[in-house]
Amino acid sequence: MFRLLFIDDSKLDHIILDKLIAGIEGFKPVSHSYDGEDALKSLIDNPADCPDVIFLDIRMPRFDGWDFLEGFRDLYPALSVKPLLYVFSSSIDPTDRERALSYSYVTGFFSKPVSRPVLEQVLTACVERSKT
């Protein structure tokens, strides 16, 4: 089982993820955060408890995904288990995709909402990584 952290201010997107995850074995437990700053603080305070996968929205009020990515930059090298970090966005601006993928620790960029094929793709990446 792979632990997933979902960071998004949209309650609807959390509900969609929970419904999709319910039909896919492999992601348990799912942790939810509605605020990038809270999620980052939790990871900083408990680096040994880092999830296997992080799904991150870039458009959030106050402390957005970009802020999270900047803060995560300092934490990432110290993590014993490096999470697969996927950025999710409803943005259609190609510069958002390019910017997100410019961070070496960002694994991929997907359009919102989360879909079953994307979850299956991420699960496959988790399984493959666990074999190494």
N, C-alpha and C positions, 0 to 999 in steps of 0.2 A: 504494500500500500504506500502511496506517495502523498505526502502532506502538501496541501495547496493553500496559499494565502491569496485572497481576492481583495484588492484595494480599489474601491470605486465609491463615489458619493451617491450613486443612483441605487435606490432600494429595488427598483424594478430589475436592474441588471443582476443584483444579488439573487433575486427570486428566480430569474431565468437560469442562472448558473446552477442553483440548487436543484431545480427541476431536471436539468440536463444531466447533472452529476448523479442523480438518483438512479439513472439507468446505465451508468458506466462503473463497473468495478475498477478499482485502482486508485481512486482519489479519496482517501479517507484519512484523517478528518479534513474538512474544509474550514479554514479560519476566515472570518470576514472582518474587514476594516472599512469604515466609511471616510477615513481621513488619512492622507499620506503621512502627515507628521506623527500621528499616533502609531501608525504601523512602523515607521522608521525608528521611533524611540523604543518600541518593543523589541525590534531586532537588535538594536544597539545594546539594550539592557540584557538581552538573552541570546547572544550570538550562537550558542550551542543548540538552541531550539529553532534554528532557521528552517523554514519549510523547504521542500524539494523543488517547488514551483511557486512563482509569484506571478499573478496577473495584475497588471497596473494600468489604471485609467490615467490619461494625461491631463484631462480637463476636469479639475476639481476646484472648488473655492478655497481660498486662503492658502493652502499648501498643496500644490498640484503635483502631478506626476513628474514634471521637470525638477521641481524642488526635491522630490523623493530620490530621483536618479542622481542628483548632485550630492545629496547626503549619503547615498548608498555607495558612492565612489570610494569614500574613506573606509567604510565598513567591509566592503567586498574582499580585499586582500586578507583580512583577518579571519574570514569564515573558513572553517575546516571543510564544510560541505557547501559547495557553490550552487545556489539555486538556479534553475532555469527561469529566466525573467522574461516574460512576454508583455509587451505594451499593447493595450487595447484602446481603440479610440473611434469615435464617430467622425473624426476629422477626415475630410477628403483632400486636405492640403498635403501634397507630396513632400513638402519640406518637413512636416511633422514626422513622417515615416523616416526620412533621411536622418533627421536629428536624433530620433530614438535609436536607430540602428548604429549611430556613430559611437554610442557607448559600448565599449568592448564586452561588457557583461550583460547586454541585452541580447537575448536569444532570437527574438522575432517580434514582428509587428502584425497585428490583426485588426480587422474592422469589427466594431461592436454591432450587434450583441454577440456574445460568445455563442458558438454553434457546436453541435455534436461532432461534425467532422474535425473541427479545430481541436476539441477536447481529445478526440481519438489520436490525432497527430501528436499532440503534446504528450499523451500517455505513451505512445510509441517511442518518443524521444527520451522519456524517463526510463523506460525499460531498457533501451539501448545503452543509455549512459550507465545504468546500474550494472551492466555486464562488464564494464571496463574497470 
